[in-house]
Amino acid sequence: MDHNSIRNAIVGIAASALAFGALLIQTLKSKKQITRKCHVNQDYERENYINSILYRGDHNCINIIRMRPVAFFNLCDILTMNNLLHPSRSVSVREQVVIFLHIIGHNVRFRVIGSRYYRSIETIHRYFKIVLRAILKLYKLLIRLPVESTPPEIRNSPRFYPYFKDCVGALDGTHVRASVPLSIQGRFRSRKGGTTQNVLAAITFDLKFAYVLAGWEGSAHDSRVLTDALRRPRGFNIPEGKYYLVDAGYGIRNGIISPYRGVRYHLKEFSDHRPENAKELFNLRHSSLRTTVERVFGILKKRFRVLDAEPFWDFQTQVDVVLACTIIHNHIMGVDPNYLINEGLYEEFESNLIVSTLTAREEREEAIEWAAKRDEIAEAMWSDYMARNINLF
């Protein structure tokens, strides 16, 4: 091979190397440009999303965290002022509470929330637990037994006053879906099928919870759960001479008045099928008042979708979440829309009532006493009803 051939070959190799190098540099530049275009400022996006929830109108806020901004910021203030929540270096109290409310409001999985808020699953799980524990500590502040005076919803209605002047609320149970180990699923299987926990609640007529007992097996009868609540040292206390309305499944006992059995219950007082006697009239008005508890259960499950979906936590967390939802419900009912929580809310409730254990004979005697009280109410109600409607018969 002559010198010209060798030189040409060298020049060709050098040109190829230069061309490959230029192509490689161009490729690397393109990759850098692509990476730069896909970069997301997570802190900015997270803050922007939280602000869009809280500052773009009440409707959007309610859709995401199930309450208006006024109730949200007030809740954050309560948790902060009572030293129940603290901001960390990277997560504010506001973000902690938003994430918690987003999860229970829509039953969203931790990994989905983590993706939306640009947080790891571990971070979401940790702060969910922190906020849950903080909310539970508000139980004594927000869920309180009613005062002994006649509720205004009764006092201001001629249909209910003075007959139900000693009634302080309604009481009932509801079933919330539960996930439990296979070995105990039989105990938690409710009459309608599926595993549930039986939740007992006392409701006041301003649509607030006055007492909540969660965690009972779905197969447990409502009256059994009530008996447990009444026997607990710091359980459900009924002021002397006062009572709650319940459905027929509970029976009648001290401080508990159920409707008459074997008597029409769901009537329409002003229709063509008027009540025909004192017992029917009593059952009608008893039903009208007792539906308060059903309304509140409906509001609660509609607001917090986590209560009507298959849970993905351990059972104790499931119980705690039910309690947290009732606490937040009371907070919303107290703050929004008409007034702010007053300072009296922060006073811890202390009950002076003494819970006694009754013998079977004493329980039967009390049932007779309260059955007589029910008869007295029914007769007074019927007498007045007939006097007002004498011309219609």
C-alpha positions as CSV (number, residue, x, y, z in Angstrom):
1,M,0.0,0.0,0.0
2,D,1.5,3.4,-1.0
3,H,1.7,6.4,1.3
4,N,-1.4,8.1,-0.3
5,S,-3.6,5.1,0.4
6,I,-2.4,5.0,4.1
7,R,-3.0,8.7,4.5
8,N,-6.5,8.5,3.0
9,A,-7.4,5.6,5.3
10,I,-6.2,7.5,8.4
11,V,-8.2,10.6,7.3
12,G,-11.3,8.4,6.8
13,I,-11.0,6.9,10.2
14,A,-10.5,10.3,11.8
15,A,-13.5,11.7,10.0
16,S,-15.7,8.7,11.2
17,A,-14.5,9.2,14.8
18,L,-15.3,12.9,14.7
19,A,-18.7,12.2,13.2
20,F,-19.5,9.6,15.9
21,G,-18.3,12.0,18.6
22,A,-20.5,14.7,17.3
23,L,-23.5,12.4,17.2
24,L,-22.8,11.2,20.7
25,I,-22.6,14.8,22.0
26,Q,-25.8,15.6,20.3
27,T,-27.5,12.6,21.8
28,L,-26.3,13.5,25.3
29,K,-27.6,17.1,24.8
30,S,-31.0,15.8,23.7
31,K,-31.2,13.5,26.8
32,K,-30.3,16.4,29.1
33,Q,-33.0,18.5,27.4
34,I,-35.6,15.8,27.8
35,T,-34.7,15.3,31.5
36,R,-34.9,19.0,32.1
37,K,-38.3,19.3,30.5
38,C,-39.7,16.4,32.7
39,H,-38.4,17.8,36.0
40,V,-41.2,18.6,38.5
41,N,-40.8,21.0,41.3
42,Q,-42.6,18.8,43.9
43,D,-42.7,21.4,46.7
44,Y,-44.3,23.9,44.3
45,E,-46.8,21.4,42.9
46,R,-47.8,20.1,46.3
47,E,-48.3,23.6,47.7
48,N,-50.2,24.7,44.6
49,Y,-52.6,21.7,44.9
50,I,-53.3,22.3,48.6
51,N,-54.0,26.0,47.9
52,S,-56.4,25.0,45.2
53,I,-58.3,22.9,47.7
54,L,-58.5,25.6,50.4
55,Y,-58.7,28.9,48.4
56,R,-60.7,28.1,45.3
57,G,-64.2,28.2,46.7
58,D,-66.2,26.3,49.3
59,H,-67.5,23.8,46.8
60,N,-64.1,22.6,45.8
61,C,-63.0,22.4,49.4
62,I,-66.0,20.4,50.5
63,N,-65.6,18.0,47.5
64,I,-62.0,17.1,48.6
65,I,-61.8,17.4,52.4
66,R,-65.6,17.3,53.2
67,M,-65.7,20.7,55.0
68,R,-65.6,24.4,54.2
69,P,-62.3,26.3,54.8
70,V,-63.6,28.0,57.9
71,A,-64.1,24.6,59.6
72,F,-60.8,23.3,58.3
73,F,-58.7,26.2,59.6
74,N,-60.5,26.1,62.9
75,L,-59.8,22.4,63.3
76,C,-56.1,23.1,62.6
77,D,-56.1,25.9,65.2
78,I,-57.7,23.5,67.8
79,L,-55.1,20.8,67.1
80,T,-52.2,23.3,67.3
81,M,-53.4,25.2,70.4
82,N,-53.9,22.0,72.3
83,N,-50.4,20.8,71.3
84,L,-51.8,17.8,69.6
85,L,-50.2,18.4,66.2
86,H,-46.9,20.1,65.4
87,P,-45.3,21.0,62.0
88,S,-42.2,19.1,61.0
89,R,-39.3,20.4,59.0
90,S,-41.0,19.4,55.7
91,V,-44.7,18.8,56.5
92,S,-46.9,21.6,57.9
93,V,-49.9,21.0,60.2
94,R,-52.1,22.2,57.3
95,E,-50.8,19.5,55.0
96,Q,-51.0,16.8,57.6
97,V,-54.7,17.5,58.2
98,V,-55.6,17.9,54.5
99,I,-54.0,14.5,53.7
100,F,-55.9,12.9,56.6
101,L,-59.3,14.4,55.6
102,H,-58.7,13.5,51.9
103,I,-58.1,9.8,52.8
104,I,-61.2,9.4,55.1
105,G,-63.4,11.5,52.9
106,H,-62.8,9.4,49.8
107,N,-61.3,6.1,51.1
108,V,-58.1,6.8,49.1
109,R,-55.2,4.4,49.3
110,F,-51.9,5.7,50.8
111,R,-50.0,5.1,47.5
112,V,-52.6,7.2,45.6
113,I,-52.4,10.0,48.1
114,G,-48.6,9.8,48.1
115,S,-48.5,10.2,44.3
116,R,-50.9,13.2,44.5
117,Y,-49.1,15.0,47.2
118,Y,-45.6,14.0,46.1
119,R,-44.9,12.1,49.3
120,S,-43.6,8.6,50.0
121,I,-46.1,5.9,51.2
122,E,-44.2,5.8,54.5
123,T,-44.6,9.5,55.0
124,I,-48.4,9.4,54.3
125,H,-48.8,6.4,56.6
126,R,-46.9,8.1,59.4
127,Y,-48.8,11.4,59.3
128,F,-52.1,9.6,58.9
129,K,-51.4,7.9,62.2
130,I,-50.2,11.1,63.9
131,V,-53.4,13.0,62.9
132,L,-55.7,10.1,63.8
133,R,-54.2,10.0,67.3
134,A,-54.6,13.8,67.6
135,I,-58.2,13.8,66.5
136,L,-59.1,11.0,69.0
137,K,-57.8,13.2,71.8
138,L,-60.6,15.7,70.9
139,Y,-63.3,13.2,71.9
140,K,-63.9,14.8,75.4
141,L,-63.9,18.2,73.9
142,L,-66.3,17.6,71.0
143,I,-68.5,14.6,72.0
144,R,-70.3,15.6,75.1
145,L,-73.4,14.3,76.9
146,P,-76.3,16.8,76.5
147,V,-77.3,19.3,79.2
148,E,-80.3,18.4,81.3
149,S,-82.6,21.2,80.1
150,T,-85.2,20.5,77.5
151,P,-83.8,20.7,73.9
152,P,-85.1,23.7,71.9
153,E,-86.2,21.3,69.1
154,I,-88.7,19.9,71.6
155,R,-89.5,23.0,73.6
156,N,-90.4,25.0,70.5
157,S,-92.7,22.3,69.0
158,P,-96.3,21.8,70.2
159,R,-96.2,18.3,68.8
160,F,-93.4,17.3,71.2
161,Y,-93.8,19.7,74.2
162,P,-94.5,19.2,77.0
163,Y,-94.8,15.4,76.4
164,F,-91.1,14.8,75.6
165,K,-89.7,17.6,77.8
166,D,-87.4,15.1,79.6
167,C,-86.1,13.5,76.4
168,V,-82.5,14.5,75.7
169,G,-81.8,12.6,72.5
170,A,-82.1,9.4,70.4
171,L,-80.0,6.3,70.4
172,D,-79.4,3.6,67.9
173,G,-76.7,1.4,66.3
174,T,-75.3,1.3,62.8
175,H,-73.1,-1.2,61.0
176,V,-69.8,-0.2,59.4
177,R,-67.9,-2.5,57.2
178,A,-65.0,-4.3,58.9
179,S,-62.0,-6.3,57.8
180,V,-61.0,-9.0,60.3
181,P,-59.0,-12.2,60.3
182,L,-60.7,-15.3,58.9
183,S,-60.7,-17.0,62.3
184,I,-63.1,-14.4,63.8
185,Q,-65.2,-13.5,60.8
186,G,-68.2,-15.5,62.1
187,R,-68.5,-13.1,65.1
188,F,-68.4,-10.1,62.9
189,R,-70.9,-11.3,60.3
190,S,-74.0,-9.2,60.4
191,R,-77.6,-10.2,59.7
192,K,-77.4,-8.6,56.2
193,G,-74.2,-10.5,55.4
194,G,-70.6,-9.3,55.3
195,T,-68.4,-8.5,58.2
196,T,-69.1,-5.3,60.1
197,Q,-68.6,-3.6,63.4
198,N,-71.6,-2.6,65.4
199,V,-71.4,1.1,66.4
200,L,-73.7,2.5,69.1
201,A,-74.4,6.2,69.2
202,A,-76.5,8.7,71.2
203,I,-77.5,11.7,69.1
204,T,-78.9,15.0,70.3
205,F,-81.6,16.8,68.3
206,D,-79.1,19.4,67.0
207,L,-77.6,16.5,65.0
208,K,-74.5,16.0,67.1
209,F,-73.1,12.9,68.7
210,A,-73.4,12.7,72.4
211,Y,-71.8,9.3,72.9
212,V,-70.2,6.7,70.6
213,L,-69.1,3.2,71.3
214,A,-67.4,1.5,68.3
215,G,-65.8,-1.9,67.8
216,W,-68.5,-4.4,68.8
217,E,-68.9,-7.5,66.5
218,G,-71.5,-7.1,63.8
219,S,-73.4,-10.2,65.1
220,A,-74.0,-8.5,68.5
221,H,-77.5,-7.5,69.3
222,D,-78.1,-3.7,69.8
223,S,-79.4,-4.2,73.3
224,R,-76.3,-6.1,74.3
225,V,-74.1,-3.3,73.1
226,L,-76.2,-0.8,75.0
227,T,-75.9,-2.8,78.2
228,D,-72.1,-2.8,77.8
229,A,-72.1,1.0,77.3
230,L,-74.2,1.6,80.4
231,R,-72.0,-0.7,82.6
232,R,-68.7,0.8,81.6
233,P,-67.1,3.0,84.4
234,R,-66.8,6.0,82.1
235,G,-69.4,4.9,79.7
236,F,-72.9,6.1,78.7
237,N,-74.6,8.0,81.5
238,I,-78.2,9.1,81.5
239,P,-79.1,12.0,83.9
240,E,-81.7,11.2,86.5
241,G,-85.2,11.5,85.2
242,K,-84.1,12.0,81.6
243,Y,-84.3,9.5,78.8
244,Y,-83.4,8.7,75.2
245,L,-85.7,7.4,72.4
246,V,-84.8,4.0,70.9
247,D,-86.4,1.6,68.4
248,A,-88.3,-1.5,69.6
249,G,-85.3,-3.7,69.5
250,Y,-83.8,-2.2,72.6
251,G,-86.9,-2.6,74.8
252,I,-87.8,-0.3,77.6
253,R,-85.5,0.2,80.6
254,N,-84.3,3.0,82.9
255,G,-83.7,6.1,80.8
256,I,-84.6,4.3,77.6
257,I,-88.1,4.6,76.0
258,S,-89.0,2.5,73.0
259,P,-92.3,2.6,71.0
260,Y,-95.2,0.3,71.8
261,R,-94.8,-3.1,70.3
262,G,-97.6,-4.5,68.1
263,V,-98.8,-1.0,67.4
264,R,-98.6,0.9,64.0
265,Y,-95.4,3.0,64.0
266,H,-94.7,4.7,60.7
267,L,-97.9,6.8,60.4
268,K,-98.7,10.2,58.8
269,E,-100.4,12.3,61.4
270,F,-102.1,14.7,58.9
271,S,-103.0,12.1,56.2
272,D,-106.2,10.0,55.7
273,H,-104.8,7.4,58.2
274,R,-104.7,9.4,61.4
275,P,-103.7,7.7,64.6
276,E,-106.7,6.0,66.2
277,N,-105.6,5.8,69.8
278,A,-103.0,7.1,72.3
279,K,-100.5,4.4,71.5
280,E,-100.5,5.0,67.8
281,L,-100.1,8.8,68.4
282,F,-97.2,8.2,70.7
283,N,-95.5,5.9,68.2
284,L,-96.0,8.4,65.5
285,R,-94.3,11.3,67.4
286,H,-91.7,9.0,68.8
287,S,-90.8,8.0,65.3
288,S,-90.6,11.7,64.2
289,L,-88.1,12.5,66.9
290,R,-86.1,9.3,66.7
291,T,-85.4,9.7,63.0
292,T,-82.8,12.3,64.0
293,V,-80.3,9.5,64.7
294,E,-80.9,7.9,61.3
295,R,-80.3,11.3,59.6
296,V,-77.0,11.7,61.4
297,F,-75.8,8.2,60.4
298,G,-76.7,9.0,56.8
299,I,-74.8,12.3,56.9
300,L,-71.8,10.7,58.4
301,K,-71.5,7.9,55.9
302,K,-72.1,10.2,53.0
303,R,-69.5,12.7,54.2
304,F,-66.8,10.1,55.0
305,R,-66.8,7.4,52.3
306,V,-64.3,5.4,54.3
307,L,-67.2,4.2,56.5
308,D,-69.0,2.6,53.6
309,A,-66.0,0.8,51.9
310,E,-63.8,-2.2,52.4
311,P,-61.2,-1.1,55.0
312,F,-57.5,-1.7,54.5
313,W,-56.2,-1.1,58.0
314,D,-55.9,-3.3,61.1
315,F,-59.1,-3.6,63.1
316,Q,-58.1,-1.2,65.9
317,T,-57.4,1.5,63.3
318,Q,-60.8,0.8,61.8
319,V,-62.4,1.4,65.2
320,D,-60.4,4.6,65.7
321,V,-61.3,5.9,62.2
322,V,-65.1,5.6,63.1
323,L,-64.6,7.6,66.3
324,A,-62.5,10.2,64.4
325,C,-65.3,10.6,61.8
326,T,-67.8,11.3,64.5
327,I,-65.5,13.8,66.3
328,I,-65.0,15.7,63.0
329,H,-68.7,15.6,62.3
330,N,-69.4,17.3,65.6
331,H,-66.7,19.9,64.9
332,I,-68.2,20.8,61.6
333,M,-71.7,21.0,63.1
334,G,-70.4,23.3,65.8
335,V,-68.4,25.6,63.5
336,D,-70.2,25.8,60.2
337,P,-72.1,27.7,59.1
338,N,-73.3,30.0,61.8
339,Y,-70.8,30.3,64.6
340,L,-67.3,29.6,65.8
341,I,-66.4,27.1,68.5
342,N,-66.5,29.0,71.8
343,E,-64.0,28.8,74.6
344,G,-66.3,26.6,76.7
345,L,-65.6,23.7,74.4
346,Y,-62.1,23.4,75.8
347,E,-63.4,22.7,79.3
348,E,-63.1,19.0,80.0
349,F,-66.4,17.4,80.7
350,E,-66.8,15.8,84.1
351,S,-69.8,13.7,85.0
352,N,-71.1,13.5,88.6
353,L,-73.3,10.6,87.8
354,I,-72.7,7.2,89.5
355,V,-73.2,4.1,87.4
356,S,-74.8,1.3,89.4
357,T,-75.2,-2.4,88.7
358,L,-78.8,-3.6,88.9
359,T,-80.1,-7.0,89.7
360,A,-82.4,-8.7,87.2
361,R,-85.3,-8.0,89.5
362,E,-84.4,-4.3,89.7
363,E,-84.2,-4.1,86.0
364,R,-87.7,-5.6,85.6
365,E,-89.0,-3.1,88.2
366,E,-87.4,-0.2,86.3
367,A,-88.9,-1.4,83.0
368,I,-92.4,-1.3,84.7
369,E,-91.7,2.2,86.0
370,W,-90.6,3.5,82.6
371,A,-93.5,1.7,80.8
372,A,-95.8,3.6,83.1
373,K,-94.1,6.8,82.2
374,R,-94.6,6.1,78.6
375,D,-98.3,5.4,79.2
376,E,-98.6,8.7,81.0
377,I,-97.0,10.6,78.1
378,A,-99.2,8.8,75.5
379,E,-102.4,9.6,77.4
380,A,-101.6,13.3,77.9
381,M,-100.6,13.6,74.2
382,W,-103.8,11.8,73.1
383,S,-106.0,13.9,75.3
384,D,-104.7,17.2,73.9
385,Y,-104.8,15.8,70.4
386,M,-108.5,14.9,70.7
387,A,-109.3,18.3,72.2
388,R,-107.7,20.1,69.2
389,N,-109.3,17.9,66.6
390,I,-112.7,17.3,68.1
391,N,-114.5,18.8,65.1
392,L,-112.8,16.4,62.7
393,F,-114.3,13.3,64.3
